[in-house]
Amino acid sequence: MIRIATIGTSMITGMLVEAVSRVEGVRVQAVYSRDLAKAQQAAADYGAEWASDDLEAVLTASDVDAIYIASPNSAHGSQARRAIAAGKHVLVEKPAVPTEAEWLELVALADAAGVVLLEAMRTEYDRGTALVRSLLPEVGVLRAASLRYQSRSSRYDLVLAGERVNMFDPAMAGGGLMDLGVYCIHAMLTLFGEPERVASEVIPVASGVDGAGTLLARYPGFAVSLEYSKISTTQLPSEIQGEDGTLVIDHVSGARSVRLVRRDGTVETHTVDAPELDLAGEVERFAVLIAGGADAARDHALTASTLRLIEAARGAMA
């Protein structure tokens, strides 16, 4: 049994806990929050054995095997280092850290400590991504793709009112690219590999981070446009276009409906029977890695490539 302690009590943590309940051999053992009352309430909600506002006590607990980190982005790196130093496996929410260099440092530390480090990027482990990948040969020679995740945050109004909000705070490694654009980049990399070059344009907001932006990636014979936003909402799906057909994808971070529109106009609809936001795949992968049933090199490389492209795109704001 893999016993996990969670750091953070936000909505994403609750989703992770629900996913854990569907994965055999894993359970949530403890909950940490700086606010003890929040930790205790979350532990009761999650069915965890205990709660604490003492991070060191959680990291060194003998009945905890792994740590799930869902704190603000800027805290991920330091908390992951402490967990690794304590000999715990680490599942860290996306984006794992702000830079590729910091990620590679964490990978080296985890390797030296003999523990598993994995970014909780659901795109890679979602059945919807596997469905899209399986359908790619049906469209023929790839020519274009548009991957988008544009959803206006309910907290953007607070930014407009001059308030400080973590996800829009540069000091907390916030911004649209780190929060939503990362899904587009990761999906592109897992489906098509590394591009030859990338250009980007970002739209800053008053807090100093990017609220929205567009990236254009060049591949041999085709191009991919990535559009993300936390300040506006799209009504358009994502698409992958080939010479023989087009894939129309309902959601880039976890497809549940993919339409294959062939060149002759015939349409096939493929669906995935899974929750809209399903984190079970990443939990399953984490468990397999801990059991020694796979190697994390590809997982680590995808995270590194994603962070490298994020850094390049964020450089456009300088």
N, C-alpha and C positions, 0 to 999 in steps of 0.2 A: 504493500500500500504506500503510495506517495502522498505524504501529508504536506499540504500547502498552507502557508501563511500569506495573507493578502496585505499589501500596503495601499491604503486608499479606500474610500467608501463611496465613490461616485457611481454613476449609472453603469459604466463599463465594467466595474468590479462585480456588480450584481449580475451582469450578463455572463461574465466569466464563471461565477459561482454556479449559475444555472447550467452552463455547458459542462462543468466538472461533474454535476449530478448525473450526466448522461454518459460519462466515460468510466469504464470499469477500472478499478485499481487506483483511483485518485480521489482524494477528499480534501475539503477545506478544514483545516485544523484550528487556525487562529486568525485573528484580525488585528491589525495595527492601525491606529489613527492618533494624531497628536491630541485629539479630543477624546478622552476616555469614554464619555457618555456615547459619542458616536460609534466608537469601536464596540462597545457593549451591545448597543442596539443592532449594529450590523451583524455581530456574531450571533445574536438571537435570530435575526432574519435569515442568515446563511446556514444556520445549524452547526456553527463552529463550536469547538470545545471551550475556547477561552478568548479573551480580548486583552489588549494592553495599549498603553500610551508610551511604553518604553521600547524603543526600536531595538536597542541592544539586547534586551531580554528576548525579543522575538527572534532576532537573528541567531542567537546562541542557544535557543531552546532545543532540548534533546528530542522532543516529539515533533519537530518541524524538519522536513527534508528539503523543501523548496520554497522560494519566495516569488510571489507574483507582485510586480511593481506597477502600480497605476496612479502614481503621484503626479504632480505637474512635471512637464517635460524636463525642466531645468534640474530636477532632483534625481532623475533616473540614474545618471552616471555615478554619482556619489553613493547612492543606495545600493546599486548593483555591485560596486567595488566592495562595500562592507559585507554584503551577503556572500560574495565569492570568497572573501577572506575568512568568513565564518564557516566555509565548507558547504554552503547551500547551493543547490541548483537555482537558476534564475530564469524566470519568464518575465520579460519586460515589455510593457505596452509600447506600441508604435507612437511616434518615432523613438527608437531605443535611446538615442542620444542625438545631439545636434550635428555632430561631425563624424566623418568617416574615420579620422584619426583616433577619436575617443572610442569608437566602436572596436577598432582593431586592437586597441589597448585592452579593452575588456575581454575580447576573444582570447588574447594571449594570457591574461590573468586566469581566465576560466580553464584554459587548457593546462596551465601549470598546476592549478589546484585540483584538476581532475573532476570538475563539475560541468554540468550542461548549462549553456547560455543560449537563449532563444528569444528573438523578437516576436512579440505577439501580433503578427501581421496576418489577419485572417484571410486576406486575398490569396495568399500562397496556398493555404490549406483548405480552402472552401471548395465544395463540390461543384459550385458554379464555374469556378476557374477551370477545373478539370473538364467540364462540359464544353466550354469555349475552346479550350485547347484541342479537344477531340474533334471539333467541327472545323477547325482551321483548314485542313486539306480540301474541304468541300468548296471553298471559295476560289480555289486555283491560285494563280500567281498573285501575291499580295501587292496592292498598289497604294492603299491609303487606310488610315484608321483614325478615329476620333474617340478619345476616351475622356469622359467628363464626370466630375463630381462637384456640383454647384448647388449648395443648399444654404440659404440665409440663416445665420445663427440667431436664435431668440435672444442671445446676449449682446448682439450687435447694437441694439438700442441703448444699452448701458454705456457702450463706447461712445456713441453719438452724444450721450448726456455728459460725457467727460469722466465717467467712472473707470476704475482700473479693473480689468477682467483678465484672468490668467491666460485664456486662450488667445487674447489679443495683446498680450504683454510681451515686448521683446526681451525683458529681463527673465521671463519664464519660458523662453524659447517657443513662444506662441506664433500664431499666424496661420493663414489659410493653407499655405503649402505644407506646413508641418502637420496640420490637422486633417485636411482632406486631399490635397494634391498628392500627398505621399501614396495614397491608394492608386491613383492614376499611374504614377511613376512605377510603382512596384508591379502593377498589372502589366504594364508595357514590357518591363524587363523579364518577367516570368513567361510572357507569351512570345516575345520577339528577340530577347537577348539584348546585348549592349548596342546602342546606336553609334553611328559614326561620329555624329556631332549633334549638339543641342543648342538652340537659341531660346531666349525667354524674354517675356515682358511681364512685369508684375504691377499691380495696382495697390499702392500703399493706402493705409487709413491713418486717422489722426494719432492713434496710439504709437505709430512707428513701425508696425508690421505690415506684411502684405495681406490685404483682404481678399484679393483675387489675382488671377494671372493666367497666362497661356505659355505653354512650352511647345516647341516644334522640334521633333527629333527626326534625323535623317538616317535611313537604312538603305542598303543597296536595292534600288528599284522601287522604294516606297517611302512614305513619310507618315509620321504619327503626330497628331496634334493632341495636346493634353490641356484641358480647361478645368480650372477649379475656382471655387468661390465660397466664401463664408458671408458675403454681403449681398448676394443675389441668388435666385433659384432658377435652374433650367427646367424646361419641360421636355427636353430632348433626350433620347437614349444615346448610348454609345454605339459605334459602328466599326466594323472591320470589313473593308472592301477588297475584293479580289476580281480577277478578270472573269471568273465564272459565277460569282455570286457575292452576296453581302450578309454578314451576321449583324443582326440588330439586337443589342444587349440591354436589358432593362436596368441593370446596375453594375457598375464596374467593380465595386468592392465585394460583390457576392451575387452573381447572376442567378435569378430564379426563373427567368423566361428568356430564351434565345430563339429568335426567328431566323431561319436560313431562307433567304430570298434568292432563288437561283436565277441565272441569266434569262431563262425562258419564262420567268414570272411566277413559277410555282413556289409555294411557301410551305415550309415545314416548321412547326413550333415545338421546341424542346423545353421541358421544364425540369426543375429540381425541387423535390419534395423535402424542404428543410425550412427552419425558421428564417425569417428575413435577415436577421443579424445573428449568424450562427458561429460561435467561437469553439465549437467542439473539435473542429479539425486541428486547431493549434494546440489544444490540450492533448489530443491524441498524439500529435507529433512530439510534444514535449515528453510525454510518457514513454514513447518508443525510444527516444534519444537517451533518456535516463536508464532505460533497461538495456541499453547497448545494442539495440536492434538496428541502428542506422548511424551514419556519420553526419555531423552538422555542417560540414564544409560548404555545401551548396547553400544552405540556409544563411550562413554567415556571409557568404559572397554576395547574395542578393541584397542583404541589408546594407553591406558596404557600398554596393553600386547605387542603391537608392539614395543613401546619404550623400554620396559624391555628386549626384545630379541635383539634389536639393541644395547643396552648398553652391553649386554653379548658378542655379537659378536665383538664389537669394543674393548672390553677388550683384545681380542686376539692380538691386535696390541701393547699392552703395553709391 
